[in-house]
Amino acid sequence: MRPFLCVYGHTNLDYILSLGRFPELNTSVNVESKSMYFGGTAANVATISASLGTPTALCSYVGEDFPFEFRELMESKGLDLRDLVMVEGHETPTVWVVSDREHNQVAYVYQGPMGAMEKEPLLLNAARESEWVHVMTGSPPYYLKLMKECRRLGKKIAFDPAQEIHNIWKKEWFLQAMGMADAFLCNENELRTALKYLGKSRPEELLEHVGLLVNTIGPKGSLIYTNEGRIEVPAVVPKKIVDTTGAGDAFRAGFFTGLYRGAKLRESAIMGATVSSFVIEERGSLTNIPSWSQVEERASPYM
């Protein structure tokens, strides 16, 4: 089946470590708990989307140590992995997230082959067949070339650099990307950086560059901006909150699944919020993926 959505970005191994307190420099401290989860911005969005029934492809670079179990999980959800490339001489991108009892957090990121992806040829096998191309974390020079080619191919482009907007993207690169995008997705902090790069003061002004702005605002829900106005979307209440890691990725998966199923923007965003509400009920971004029937049931009061 031809993919509706083609997602570019990271496929990671996520190590979560919990401490009582952070140590002083040149000292040590005991780790109270540790866990490893499968994750990464693109892998999260793509795996959850595919699990919800949206034909989805993942475009990403991993290392020679990429776990078979991770691939098996994604394949079991029906994810198109023809553009998941194993790069010789590299280890898979890895993130170590360390938290203390006060919920302070530090992350250590090993980029692996994603840190040198601009040296690789463009992955376009799935993108040529897809309707939407979703550009997430990774090399700006690579993505600018990719977006230019996808524009030539007539694809809809969603630009979503996530936390890398602050330190990987530069103003001139960001301006170029926004000029080729159909949609921009961001959280509150990322929106502030986007406004700074473009010399704007209000979210509505970003519509001079893209036709659709989707701004997630955590427990307050999300805001959607189009040339027809602003749409306020409520958050969907989970049964419990265990781990908010991957909540934004889950929102995106539900949002694109709504679009795939023909829903309007507000309803698609509610679907996104609903998927996110399930994911945060357990630790790990891919641990508690709901079925589409579960999403519909939980979302119905918010429609």
Short mmCIF file of the C-alpha atoms (twelve columns), coordinates in Angstrom:
data_MODEL
# 
_entry.id   MODEL 
# 
loop_
_atom_site.group_PDB 
_atom_site.id 
_atom_site.type_symbol 
_atom_site.label_atom_id 
_atom_site.label_alt_id 
_atom_site.label_comp_id 
_atom_site.label_asym_id 
_atom_site.label_seq_id 
_atom_site.Cartn_x 
_atom_site.Cartn_y 
_atom_site.Cartn_z 
_atom_site.pdbx_PDB_model_num 
ATOM 1   C CA . MET A 1   0.000   0.000  0.000  1 
ATOM 2   C CA . ARG A 2   1.268   3.469  -0.894 1 
ATOM 3   C CA . PRO A 3   2.136   5.475  2.238  1 
ATOM 4   C CA . PHE A 4   -0.047  8.426  3.164  1 
ATOM 5   C CA . LEU A 5   2.647   9.726  5.523  1 
ATOM 6   C CA . CYS A 6   6.432   9.594  5.192  1 
ATOM 7   C CA . VAL A 7   8.331   10.570 8.359  1 
ATOM 8   C CA . TYR A 8   11.976  11.694 8.468  1 
ATOM 9   C CA . GLY A 9   13.945  11.926 11.703 1 
ATOM 10  C CA . HIS A 10  15.546  9.973  14.530 1 
ATOM 11  C CA . THR A 11  15.223  6.322  15.470 1 
ATOM 12  C CA . ASN A 12  16.767  6.055  18.930 1 
ATOM 13  C CA . LEU A 13  17.531  3.831  21.843 1 
ATOM 14  C CA . ASP A 14  16.393  5.739  24.942 1 
ATOM 15  C CA . TYR A 15  17.988  4.971  28.305 1 
ATOM 16  C CA . ILE A 16  16.102  6.413  31.283 1 
ATOM 17  C CA . LEU A 17  18.104  6.708  34.532 1 
ATOM 18  C CA . SER A 18  16.695  7.883  37.871 1 
ATOM 19  C CA . LEU A 19  18.832  9.379  40.645 1 
ATOM 20  C CA . GLY A 20  18.111  10.650 44.116 1 
ATOM 21  C CA . ARG A 21  20.167  13.729 43.308 1 
ATOM 22  C CA . PHE A 22  22.675  14.838 40.713 1 
ATOM 23  C CA . PRO A 23  26.294  14.393 41.836 1 
ATOM 24  C CA . GLU A 24  28.821  17.151 42.125 1 
ATOM 25  C CA . LEU A 25  31.543  17.195 39.484 1 
ATOM 26  C CA . ASN A 26  34.236  14.541 39.942 1 
ATOM 27  C CA . THR A 27  32.066  12.510 42.339 1 
ATOM 28  C CA . SER A 28  29.615  9.636  41.908 1 
ATOM 29  C CA . VAL A 29  26.069  8.739  42.880 1 
ATOM 30  C CA . ASN A 30  23.962  5.585  42.783 1 
ATOM 31  C CA . VAL A 31  21.463  5.009  39.969 1 
ATOM 32  C CA . GLU A 32  18.154  4.070  41.570 1 
ATOM 33  C CA . SER A 33  16.542  2.658  38.416 1 
ATOM 34  C CA . LYS A 34  17.366  2.270  34.746 1 
ATOM 35  C CA . SER A 35  15.370  1.212  31.706 1 
ATOM 36  C CA . MET A 36  15.870  1.090  27.949 1 
ATOM 37  C CA . TYR A 37  13.079  1.955  25.534 1 
ATOM 38  C CA . PHE A 38  12.722  2.154  21.775 1 
ATOM 39  C CA . GLY A 39  12.087  5.718  20.595 1 
ATOM 40  C CA . GLY A 40  13.186  8.681  18.516 1 
ATOM 41  C CA . THR A 41  11.044  11.462 17.071 1 
ATOM 42  C CA . ALA A 42  10.406  9.884  13.694 1 
ATOM 43  C CA . ALA A 43  10.208  6.301  14.922 1 
ATOM 44  C CA . ASN A 44  7.613   7.329  17.510 1 
ATOM 45  C CA . VAL A 45  5.394   9.199  15.060 1 
ATOM 46  C CA . ALA A 46  5.717   6.598  12.324 1 
ATOM 47  C CA . THR A 47  5.210   3.529  14.519 1 
ATOM 48  C CA . ILE A 48  2.156   4.940  16.269 1 
ATOM 49  C CA . SER A 49  0.649   6.192  12.999 1 
ATOM 50  C CA . ALA A 50  1.065   2.800  11.376 1 
ATOM 51  C CA . SER A 51  -0.380  1.092  14.436 1 
ATOM 52  C CA . LEU A 52  -3.490  3.294  14.131 1 
ATOM 53  C CA . GLY A 53  -3.989  2.173  10.538 1 
ATOM 54  C CA . THR A 54  -2.346  5.023  8.620  1 
ATOM 55  C CA . PRO A 55  -0.094  3.779  5.792  1 
ATOM 56  C CA . THR A 56  3.230   5.198  6.984  1 
ATOM 57  C CA . ALA A 57  6.904   5.003  6.035  1 
ATOM 58  C CA . LEU A 58  9.922   5.741  8.238  1 
ATOM 59  C CA . CYS A 59  13.024  7.372  6.743  1 
ATOM 60  C CA . SER A 60  15.940  7.243  9.157  1 
ATOM 61  C CA . TYR A 61  19.558  6.183  9.661  1 
ATOM 62  C CA . VAL A 62  20.641  3.683  12.319 1 
ATOM 63  C CA . GLY A 63  23.838  1.873  13.213 1 
ATOM 64  C CA . GLU A 64  25.083  -1.676 12.870 1 
ATOM 65  C CA . ASP A 65  23.910  -2.446 16.408 1 
ATOM 66  C CA . PHE A 66  20.257  -1.645 15.651 1 
ATOM 67  C CA . PRO A 67  18.180  -4.165 17.656 1 
ATOM 68  C CA . PHE A 68  16.246  -6.747 15.705 1 
ATOM 69  C CA . GLU A 69  13.474  -6.431 18.305 1 
ATOM 70  C CA . PHE A 70  12.996  -2.747 17.422 1 
ATOM 71  C CA . ARG A 71  12.644  -3.538 13.734 1 
ATOM 72  C CA . GLU A 72  10.311  -6.410 14.574 1 
ATOM 73  C CA . LEU A 73  8.095   -4.080 16.629 1 
ATOM 74  C CA . MET A 74  7.808   -1.569 13.790 1 
ATOM 75  C CA . GLU A 75  7.158   -4.248 11.202 1 
ATOM 76  C CA . SER A 76  4.433   -5.747 13.401 1 
ATOM 77  C CA . LYS A 77  2.594   -2.405 13.186 1 
ATOM 78  C CA . GLY A 78  2.745   -2.443 9.386  1 
ATOM 79  C CA . LEU A 79  5.363   0.293  9.085  1 
ATOM 80  C CA . ASP A 80  7.109   0.700  5.711  1 
ATOM 81  C CA . LEU A 81  10.843  0.409  6.486  1 
ATOM 82  C CA . ARG A 82  12.358  0.455  3.005  1 
ATOM 83  C CA . ASP A 83  14.080  3.766  3.856  1 
ATOM 84  C CA . LEU A 84  15.351  2.744  7.286  1 
ATOM 85  C CA . VAL A 85  19.065  2.554  6.473  1 
ATOM 86  C CA . MET A 86  21.761  0.840  8.532  1 
ATOM 87  C CA . VAL A 87  25.065  2.729  8.162  1 
ATOM 88  C CA . GLU A 88  28.299  0.757  8.539  1 
ATOM 89  C CA . GLY A 89  30.790  2.008  11.083 1 
ATOM 90  C CA . HIS A 90  28.167  3.709  13.248 1 
ATOM 91  C CA . GLU A 91  26.177  2.856  16.344 1 
ATOM 92  C CA . THR A 92  22.467  3.617  16.545 1 
ATOM 93  C CA . PRO A 93  21.495  7.087  17.843 1 
ATOM 94  C CA . THR A 94  21.151  6.897  21.617 1 
ATOM 95  C CA . VAL A 95  19.796  9.219  24.276 1 
ATOM 96  C CA . TRP A 96  20.541  8.932  27.988 1 
ATOM 97  C CA . VAL A 97  17.950  10.844 30.031 1 
ATOM 98  C CA . VAL A 98  18.878  11.311 33.695 1 
ATOM 99  C CA . SER A 99  16.321  12.594 36.226 1 
ATOM 100 C CA . ASP A 100 16.439  13.278 39.953 1 
ATOM 101 C CA . ARG A 101 13.649  13.101 42.542 1 
ATOM 102 C CA . GLU A 102 12.801  16.773 41.948 1 
ATOM 103 C CA . HIS A 103 12.154  15.939 38.281 1 
ATOM 104 C CA . ASN A 104 15.177  17.906 37.097 1 
ATOM 105 C CA . GLN A 105 16.495  16.329 33.924 1 
ATOM 106 C CA . VAL A 106 19.637  16.179 31.821 1 
ATOM 107 C CA . ALA A 107 19.899  14.451 28.435 1 
ATOM 108 C CA . TYR A 108 23.027  13.172 26.696 1 
ATOM 109 C CA . VAL A 109 22.575  12.614 22.969 1 
ATOM 110 C CA . TYR A 110 24.685  10.448 20.682 1 
ATOM 111 C CA . GLN A 111 23.670  11.274 17.108 1 
ATOM 112 C CA . GLY A 112 25.298  8.290  15.391 1 
ATOM 113 C CA . PRO A 113 24.690  8.299  11.623 1 
ATOM 114 C CA . MET A 114 21.994  10.982 11.973 1 
ATOM 115 C CA . GLY A 115 24.786  13.403 12.821 1 
ATOM 116 C CA . ALA A 116 26.358  12.857 9.399  1 
ATOM 117 C CA . MET A 117 23.251  12.247 7.290  1 
ATOM 118 C CA . GLU A 118 24.057  15.150 4.955  1 
ATOM 119 C CA . LYS A 119 26.785  12.903 3.512  1 
ATOM 120 C CA . GLU A 120 24.188  10.310 2.515  1 
ATOM 121 C CA . PRO A 121 22.046  10.355 -0.657 1 
ATOM 122 C CA . LEU A 122 18.463  11.502 -0.206 1 
ATOM 123 C CA . LEU A 123 16.033  8.790  0.826  1 
ATOM 124 C CA . LEU A 124 13.111  9.241  -1.558 1 
ATOM 125 C CA . ASN A 125 11.680  5.787  -2.249 1 
ATOM 126 C CA . ALA A 126 8.675   6.162  0.045  1 
ATOM 127 C CA . ALA A 127 8.394   9.946  -0.258 1 
ATOM 128 C CA . ARG A 128 7.752   9.691  -3.994 1 
ATOM 129 C CA . GLU A 129 4.590   7.702  -3.237 1 
ATOM 130 C CA . SER A 130 3.330   9.544  -0.166 1 
ATOM 131 C CA . GLU A 131 0.868   12.398 0.228  1 
ATOM 132 C CA . TRP A 132 2.507   14.031 3.270  1 
ATOM 133 C CA . VAL A 133 6.234   14.285 4.023  1 
ATOM 134 C CA . HIS A 134 6.881   15.025 7.697  1 
ATOM 135 C CA . VAL A 135 10.359  16.506 8.331  1 
ATOM 136 C CA . MET A 136 11.479  16.206 11.964 1 
ATOM 137 C CA . THR A 137 14.898  16.103 13.676 1 
ATOM 138 C CA . GLY A 138 18.145  15.736 11.740 1 
ATOM 139 C CA . SER A 139 20.539  17.639 9.480  1 
ATOM 140 C CA . PRO A 140 19.191  20.979 8.145  1 
ATOM 141 C CA . PRO A 141 21.296  20.883 4.929  1 
ATOM 142 C CA . TYR A 142 19.955  17.378 4.192  1 
ATOM 143 C CA . TYR A 143 16.382  18.431 4.864  1 
ATOM 144 C CA . LEU A 144 16.595  21.587 2.774  1 
ATOM 145 C CA . LYS A 145 17.634  19.464 -0.203 1 
ATOM 146 C CA . LEU A 146 14.883  16.969 0.633  1 
ATOM 147 C CA . MET A 147 12.196  19.633 0.930  1 
ATOM 148 C CA . LYS A 148 13.236  21.204 -2.363 1 
ATOM 149 C CA . GLU A 149 12.909  17.834 -4.105 1 
ATOM 150 C CA . CYS A 150 9.578   17.090 -2.407 1 
ATOM 151 C CA . ARG A 151 8.235   20.451 -3.561 1 
ATOM 152 C CA . ARG A 152 9.249   19.525 -7.084 1 
ATOM 153 C CA . LEU A 153 7.376   16.239 -6.655 1 
ATOM 154 C CA . GLY A 154 4.250   18.069 -5.484 1 
ATOM 155 C CA . LYS A 155 4.211   16.644 -1.944 1 
ATOM 156 C CA . LYS A 156 2.645   18.290 1.092  1 
ATOM 157 C CA . ILE A 157 5.405   19.077 3.589  1 
ATOM 158 C CA . ALA A 158 5.041   19.300 7.361  1 
ATOM 159 C CA . PHE A 159 8.059   20.975 8.991  1 
ATOM 160 C CA . ASP A 160 8.593   19.903 12.612 1 
ATOM 161 C CA . PRO A 161 12.209  20.308 13.837 1 
ATOM 162 C CA . ALA A 162 11.186  19.848 17.505 1 
ATOM 163 C CA . GLN A 163 13.836  20.740 20.111 1 
ATOM 164 C CA . GLU A 164 16.510  21.029 17.425 1 
ATOM 165 C CA . ILE A 165 14.963  24.315 16.294 1 
ATOM 166 C CA . HIS A 166 16.867  25.981 19.147 1 
ATOM 167 C CA . ASN A 167 20.403  24.745 18.515 1 
ATOM 168 C CA . ILE A 168 20.675  22.858 15.204 1 
ATOM 169 C CA . TRP A 169 18.715  25.134 12.901 1 
ATOM 170 C CA . LYS A 170 20.024  28.604 12.060 1 
ATOM 171 C CA . LYS A 171 17.872  31.568 11.127 1 
ATOM 172 C CA . GLU A 172 18.686  31.440 7.427  1 
ATOM 173 C CA . TRP A 173 18.074  27.690 7.205  1 
ATOM 174 C CA . PHE A 174 14.816  28.006 9.114  1 
ATOM 175 C CA . LEU A 175 13.595  30.745 6.801  1 
ATOM 176 C CA . GLN A 176 14.325  28.578 3.766  1 
ATOM 177 C CA . ALA A 177 12.500  25.589 5.260  1 
ATOM 178 C CA . MET A 178 9.427   27.614 6.178  1 
ATOM 179 C CA . GLY A 179 9.299   28.907 2.608  1 
ATOM 180 C CA . MET A 180 8.892   25.332 1.355  1 
ATOM 181 C CA . ALA A 181 6.550   23.967 4.052  1 
ATOM 182 C CA . ASP A 182 2.773   23.611 3.951  1 
ATOM 183 C CA . ALA A 183 2.479   23.137 7.723  1 
ATOM 184 C CA . PHE A 184 4.572   23.940 10.782 1 
ATOM 185 C CA . LEU A 185 4.184   21.945 14.014 1 
ATOM 186 C CA . CYS A 186 5.659   23.084 17.323 1 
ATOM 187 C CA . ASN A 187 5.208   23.385 21.075 1 
ATOM 188 C CA . GLU A 188 5.208   26.673 23.022 1 
ATOM 189 C CA . ASN A 189 8.985   26.967 23.408 1 
ATOM 190 C CA . GLU A 190 9.589   26.075 19.770 1 
ATOM 191 C CA . LEU A 191 7.013   28.640 18.693 1 
ATOM 192 C CA . ARG A 192 8.921   31.388 20.518 1 
ATOM 193 C CA . THR A 193 12.113  30.483 18.690 1 
ATOM 194 C CA . ALA A 194 10.305  30.355 15.347 1 
ATOM 195 C CA . LEU A 195 8.854   33.827 15.938 1 
ATOM 196 C CA . LYS A 196 12.317  35.142 16.851 1 
ATOM 197 C CA . TYR A 197 13.902  33.690 13.707 1 
ATOM 198 C CA . LEU A 198 11.239  35.235 11.482 1 
ATOM 199 C CA . GLY A 199 11.045  38.566 13.292 1 
ATOM 200 C CA . LYS A 200 7.387   38.075 14.190 1 
ATOM 201 C CA . SER A 201 5.487   38.692 17.411 1 
ATOM 202 C CA . ARG A 202 2.252   36.723 16.976 1 
ATOM 203 C CA . PRO A 203 1.596   33.123 15.858 1 
ATOM 204 C CA . GLU A 204 -0.833  34.308 13.185 1 
ATOM 205 C CA . GLU A 205 2.033   36.068 11.427 1 
ATOM 206 C CA . LEU A 206 3.640   32.706 10.629 1 
ATOM 207 C CA . LEU A 207 0.802   32.172 8.160  1 
ATOM 208 C CA . GLU A 208 2.712   34.489 5.838  1 
ATOM 209 C CA . HIS A 209 5.015   31.476 5.362  1 
ATOM 210 C CA . VAL A 210 2.829   28.373 5.853  1 
ATOM 211 C CA . GLY A 211 -0.861  27.655 5.438  1 
ATOM 212 C CA . LEU A 212 -1.205  25.649 8.663  1 
ATOM 213 C CA . LEU A 213 0.299   26.127 12.140 1 
ATOM 214 C CA . VAL A 214 -0.300  23.478 14.804 1 
ATOM 215 C CA . ASN A 215 0.861   24.609 18.255 1 
ATOM 216 C CA . THR A 216 0.661   22.092 21.108 1 
ATOM 217 C CA . ILE A 217 0.423   23.681 24.557 1 
ATOM 218 C CA . GLY A 218 0.767   20.708 26.894 1 
ATOM 219 C CA . PRO A 219 -2.078  20.170 29.377 1 
ATOM 220 C CA . LYS A 220 -3.910  23.182 27.901 1 
ATOM 221 C CA . GLY A 221 -4.450  21.368 24.596 1 
ATOM 222 C CA . SER A 222 -3.459  22.813 21.233 1 
ATOM 223 C CA . LEU A 223 -4.100  25.743 18.925 1 
ATOM 224 C CA . ILE A 224 -4.508  25.524 15.172 1 
ATOM 225 C CA . TYR A 225 -4.005  28.558 12.970 1 
ATOM 226 C CA . THR A 226 -5.097  28.880 9.343  1 
ATOM 227 C CA . ASN A 227 -6.005  31.822 7.152  1 
ATOM 228 C CA . GLU A 228 -9.609  31.142 8.167  1 
ATOM 229 C CA . GLY A 229 -8.876  31.762 11.853 1 
ATOM 230 C CA . ARG A 230 -7.769  30.123 15.085 1 
ATOM 231 C CA . ILE A 231 -9.135  26.830 16.410 1 
ATOM 232 C CA . GLU A 232 -8.852  26.008 20.120 1 
ATOM 233 C CA . VAL A 233 -8.565  22.296 20.894 1 
ATOM 234 C CA . PRO A 234 -8.851  20.895 24.435 1 
ATOM 235 C CA . ALA A 235 -6.498  18.394 25.993 1 
ATOM 236 C CA . VAL A 236 -7.844  14.885 26.561 1 
ATOM 237 C CA . VAL A 237 -7.594  13.744 30.171 1 
ATOM 238 C CA . PRO A 238 -5.606  10.512 30.741 1 
ATOM 239 C CA . LYS A 239 -6.404  8.006  33.474 1 
ATOM 240 C CA . LYS A 240 -2.988  8.712  34.979 1 
ATOM 241 C CA . ILE A 241 0.285   10.435 34.095 1 
ATOM 242 C CA . VAL A 242 3.411   8.286  34.337 1 
ATOM 243 C CA . ASP A 243 5.788   9.641  31.686 1 
ATOM 244 C CA . THR A 244 5.208   12.519 29.257 1 
ATOM 245 C CA . THR A 245 8.149   11.533 27.030 1 
ATOM 246 C CA . GLY A 246 6.848   11.158 23.482 1 
ATOM 247 C CA . ALA A 247 3.532   12.919 24.156 1 
ATOM 248 C CA . GLY A 248 4.102   15.359 21.294 1 
ATOM 249 C CA . ASP A 249 5.063   12.568 18.903 1 
ATOM 250 C CA . ALA A 250 1.895   10.678 19.838 1 
ATOM 251 C CA . PHE A 251 -0.168  13.816 19.163 1 
ATOM 252 C CA . ARG A 252 1.309   14.061 15.692 1 
ATOM 253 C CA . ALA A 253 0.561   10.419 14.942 1 
ATOM 254 C CA . GLY A 254 -3.070  10.854 15.965 1 
ATOM 255 C CA . PHE A 255 -3.353  14.141 14.078 1 
ATOM 256 C CA . PHE A 256 -2.127  12.682 10.796 1 
ATOM 257 C CA . THR A 257 -4.295  9.617  11.296 1 
ATOM 258 C CA . GLY A 258 -7.283  11.923 11.624 1 
ATOM 259 C CA . LEU A 259 -6.349  13.632 8.353  1 
ATOM 260 C CA . TYR A 260 -5.892  10.248 6.683  1 
ATOM 261 C CA . ARG A 261 -9.376  9.211  7.792  1 
ATOM 262 C CA . GLY A 262 -10.909 12.394 6.385  1 
ATOM 263 C CA . ALA A 263 -11.453 14.297 9.644  1 
ATOM 264 C CA . LYS A 264 -11.342 18.085 9.791  1 
ATOM 265 C CA . LEU A 265 -8.501  19.899 11.534 1 
ATOM 266 C CA . ARG A 266 -10.181 20.249 14.939 1 
ATOM 267 C CA . GLU A 267 -11.262 16.621 15.035 1 
ATOM 268 C CA . SER A 268 -7.817  15.485 13.884 1 
ATOM 269 C CA . ALA A 269 -6.205  17.469 16.709 1 
ATOM 270 C CA . ILE A 270 -8.587  15.874 19.219 1 
ATOM 271 C CA . MET A 271 -7.534  12.487 17.884 1 
ATOM 272 C CA . GLY A 272 -3.934  13.570 18.402 1 
ATOM 273 C CA . ALA A 273 -4.614  14.648 21.977 1 
ATOM 274 C CA . THR A 274 -6.380  11.357 22.624 1 
ATOM 275 C CA . VAL A 275 -3.493  9.215  21.386 1 
ATOM 276 C CA . SER A 276 -1.151  11.307 23.507 1 
ATOM 277 C CA . SER A 277 -3.334  10.697 26.582 1 
ATOM 278 C CA . PHE A 278 -2.814  6.952  26.229 1 
ATOM 279 C CA . VAL A 279 0.940   7.126  25.652 1 
ATOM 280 C CA . ILE A 280 1.636   9.163  28.799 1 
ATOM 281 C CA . GLU A 281 -0.100  6.555  30.963 1 
ATOM 282 C CA . GLU A 282 2.973   4.302  30.798 1 
ATOM 283 C CA . ARG A 283 6.731   4.810  30.682 1 
ATOM 284 C CA . GLY A 284 8.188   4.699  27.167 1 
ATOM 285 C CA . SER A 285 6.846   6.321  24.000 1 
ATOM 286 C CA . LEU A 286 5.857   3.055  22.304 1 
ATOM 287 C CA . THR A 287 4.696   1.095  25.347 1 
ATOM 288 C CA . ASN A 288 0.992   1.983  25.464 1 
ATOM 289 C CA . ILE A 289 -0.180  2.534  21.880 1 
ATOM 290 C CA . PRO A 290 -4.001  2.431  21.749 1 
ATOM 291 C CA . SER A 291 -6.157  0.824  19.101 1 
ATOM 292 C CA . TRP A 292 -8.169  3.116  16.856 1 
ATOM 293 C CA . SER A 293 -11.411 1.971  18.514 1 
ATOM 294 C CA . GLN A 294 -9.969  2.996  21.908 1 
ATOM 295 C CA . VAL A 295 -9.073  6.395  20.471 1 
ATOM 296 C CA . GLU A 296 -12.572 6.916  19.097 1 
ATOM 297 C CA . GLU A 297 -14.193 5.936  22.389 1 
ATOM 298 C CA . ARG A 298 -12.058 8.238  24.543 1 
ATOM 299 C CA . ALA A 299 -12.251 11.121 22.039 1 
ATOM 300 C CA . SER A 300 -16.037 11.076 21.587 1 
ATOM 301 C CA . PRO A 301 -16.880 13.406 24.544 1 
ATOM 302 C CA . TYR A 302 -14.530 16.057 23.171 1 
ATOM 303 C CA . MET A 303 -15.870 16.131 19.627 1 
# 
